[in-house]
Amino acid sequence: MATKPKPDGVTETCNHCGRETTHDVRVEIRTESKKRENAEFSREPYRISVCGTCGAETTQRMNNA
């Protein structure tokens, strides 16, 4: 994934609209377990990227082991 930092976002290829566009990128911690007793042990970091042109959101788990 080729990214170039810009003051207003990150430029990368959007899989939805097929163009190189500016994306808003953030990291979010998500709980994967639905069981309350396991919830504190199932939190994982995800990279969330939203295309500034078409609004498509891409989610990628960061620590694929």
N, C-alpha and C positions, 0 to 999 in steps of 0.2 A: 504494500500500500504506500504509494508515494504521497507525501504530504509536504506542504510548504507553509510555514507560519505566516500569517498576515494579521494586521491589527484588528480586523473585523471577523476573523475566523480562520479555518483551515481549508485549503483548496485540495480536493480529492475527487476521484471519479465517482459519480452517483450511479449505482446499479439500476436505479429506476428510470431516470431520464437519459442515461447514457452519455452525459457530458461531464466535463471537469468543472465543478462549481464550488462555491464557498459553502462550508458546512460549519454548524455550531457543534462543538464536541465537548462532552463532559464525561466524567467517571461517576458511576452510581453504585452504591452497595445494595444488593438485592438479596432477600431471603428466599432460598429455594425450597426449603422444607415446609410442608403444610401442617406438620405436627408441631404443636406449641412447645413440647418438651425438647425438640431438636432445633428449633428456630435459631437459637443463639449460636449454634455450631454450623449453620448452613448459609452463612452470609458470604457472598462472593462479589468481587468487583466486576462491573460491566462497563464497556466503552459504548456510549450512546452518541451517534452521529446523525444530525438532522440536516438535510439538504436545504440550502437557502433559496433554491429556485423552485423545487417541486414539493418540498416539505416531507419527503420520504425519510423514515427513521430506520437506521440500521443499528442493531444491537449485537455486541460481541463479548462473550465471556473472556475475561483477561487472563485467567490462570488455567488454561486447558492443560491438565496433567495427564 
